[in-house]
Amino acid sequence: MWNQVKTELQDLTWSSVLLSVLALSFTWLVAPFSYIESLTSHATYTTNFAALILYILCIALSFTIASAHDFVSILSLGPIILSLIVAFIGFFNRPIIMALLMLLPLYLFIIQLPATYLRNTIGLITIGGLFTLSIPVAAVYLVTHRFAWSALIYCLPLALTTWMFLTPFFIRVTRIQSIFITIVGALLLIAILTRPLGIGMILALVAVVISWFWLLSIRKQTPYLAALSTVQLLIMVLIYWT
């Protein structure tokens, strides 16, 4: 086991790991922060929010390490376990939020079990749904002390961009990959068009179209999470903060 951990550590490019972790973490927070800002200009962030940030960093690190090793990684278990501990200690007084946050690390563990082959469309849809459901719900609730279904609808582009940019990690058949990226990309364009007209929306539309061509051109290449997550973050910022 220790030899495998050592090998995994040597295989990682830590500059890419850092970029991926930061890009993923900010990506997951752009939509809920924007939603919170639309409700109140005087948001109050408690110590629970600090626990949420630590949890997000653990999830981003575990996903980055796991995806770099084809979702078979002993090393990724460290941040997975830490995220479970943070969710329990930081949110034991909010059991619903705690349970919701525990779903992600548990899924990141289950996806690596040989008996559960989730490197497919179902696995991709599930993890995109969990990223959109758990972190935004927790962030919005911790600041506003309430939650409305409108928040999930508001955060829909997060799910769509996740499905679009993580496709290379879950769907390896190029024909199916092309179809899935095209469908999700079209839905993302529609979702962007429902937002107020502005320079950000136009730039986001252009970025999505360019990303569609780019993703189709790299279908047969090894996916590079740092680049994919950075482009996803750029699109999320254009959608919500311009």
N, C-alpha and C positions, 0 to 999 in steps of 0.2 A: 504493500500500500504506500509506504513512504517513498519508494522508488518512483511510483507513478506520480505522486505529488511533486516530487523533485523534477520529474520530466515535464509535467504540466507547467511548472513555474518557469522552466528554461524555454519552453515553447512560446510563452507569452511575450509580446512586445508591449512593455508597460506604458509607453507613451500613447499607443493606440488604446490600451485599456483605460487609461485616464480620460482620454478624449471621449471614448464611448460612454463611460460612466457619467461624465458631466453632461454630455449631449442628451442621453436618455433621461437623466434626472430633471433637467430643465424642460425637456419635451413634455414630461408627465405633469409638470406644474404650470405650464403656460396657460392652458385652458381654464383650470380652476381658479388661478389667480385673476385672470381676466373676468371670469364670472363673478368672483368676489368683489372686484373693483366696480363692476356694473351695479352691484347692490349697495355698496357703501364705500365712501372715500376715507373712512376712519376705521379700518380693520384693525382688530386687536389680535396679536399672535401670542399664544400662551406657551408654556413649557411643553405641552403636548405636541405643539407644532414642531418643536425642536426634535422630539422623538420621531415624528413623521419624516422629517428630513433625513435623520439617521437611517430610518427604515428604508426610505427610497434609495439612498446610496448603497445599502446592502443588497437590495433587489437588483439594482443596476449592475453592481459588481458581479453578483452571482449569475445573472443572465449573460453578461459579457464573457465571463470565464467559461460557462457551459457552452455557449454558442461557438466559442473558439475551439472547443474540443468535441464538436459534433454531438453535443448534449450527452456526453458520457464523461463526467468530470468529478473526481473525488474532491478536488480543490474547491469547487463551487459550493460544496456542502458547508464550508465554514461560514460564508456570508448568509447562506440560507438559514442555518441554525441561529445566527446572530439576529437576523431579521425577525424570526419567530420570537426570540427572547425580547427584542425591543417592542414588538407588537403586544406581547403579554404584559410586560412591566409598564410600558407607557400608556396602555389603554385598558387596563383591567377594570377601571371604573366606568368604562364605556364598552360593555360587552359586545354590542352589535358592531361597532367600529373595529374592535379587536378581532372578532370572528371574520369580518370582511377582509381585513389586512392579512390574516393568516392564510387566506385562500391562495394568494400568489406564491409565497415560498413553498407551500405544500405542493402546488402544481409544478413548480420548477424542480421539485424533488421527484414527483411522480413521472414527469416527462422523461426522466433519465433512466427509469426502470426498464429493463429489457422486455418485460412482459407487456408493457403498455406502449405500443408504438404510436406515438402522437406526433411524429414528424410528418404531418400531412395537413390537409386543409382544415380538418376538424381541430387539430392541435393549434394551428395558426389562429383560427377564429376564436378559439377559447382563450388563448393568452392575450389576444388583442382586446377581447371583452373584459378580461380580468384587469388589465392595465387601465382601462377606461372606467371600470366600475369601482375598483377599490381605492386607488389613490385620489382621484378627484372627489369622490364622495366623502372620504375622510377629511380632505383639505377644506372643502366647503363647510362641512358640519362643524369642524373645530373652530372656524372663524365666525360663522353665522349662527351656530347652535340650532340649525334646522337644515332640512334638505327637501328639495322639490325635484320632481321628475324633469322639470325644465332644465336643471343643471346637467343631467345626462344627455339630453338632446343638444344642449349647448356644447358639450364636450365630444359630440359625435365625430368631428374631424380627427380627434386623437385616435379613435378606433380605426378609422379609415386609413390614416397615414401609417399606423402600426401594421395593419394588414398588408398595405402596399409595400412598405420598405422591409418588412421581415419575411416576405414571401420566399426569397432565395434560401432562407434557412430551413424552411418547412416543406416546400414543394420543389422537388428536384426534376420532375418531368417537365421539360421545357415547354411543351405544348400546353399543358395544364397551367403552368406558371404564367404563360403569356395571356391565357384567357382570364385567369384570376386577377392579374395586375390590371388588365384592361377594364374589367368590370368594376373593380374597386376604384380605379382611377376615375372612371366616369361618375361614379357615385360621389367621389370627393369633389369633383368639379361642380356637381349639382349642389352639394352642401355649401361650397364656397359662394356660389351664386345666390344663395338665400340670405347672405349677409349684406350689410349696407355697402353700396357702391363707393369705392375709393381706390386710391393708388395701391394700397396694400392688397385689396382683393384682386386687382388686375395683375400685380406682380405674383401673387399666389397662384393664380390661374396659369400664368406663363411657367412658373416653377414646376407645377404639377405636370404640365405637358412635356416639358424638357425632361423631367424625372421619368416619365413614362417611356420615352425613347431610350433614356440611359439604362433603365432597368431591363428593358428588352434586349439591349445590346450586350449586357453582361450576364445573360442567363446561364451561359456555360462556364463562367468563371467562378472562382471561389469567392463567396460573399465577404465583403469587408465591412464589418459592423461600424467602425469609426466613421467611415464615409457615409454610409446609409443613415445612421442616426443623426449625423450633422446636417444632412440635407433635410431630413424629417423635421429637425428643430427649426431650420430656416423657414420651412413652409408654415409650421405652426406659429412662428413669430409674425410672419406676413399676414396670416389669417386673423390673428387676435390682437396684435399690438401695433398696427400701422393704420 
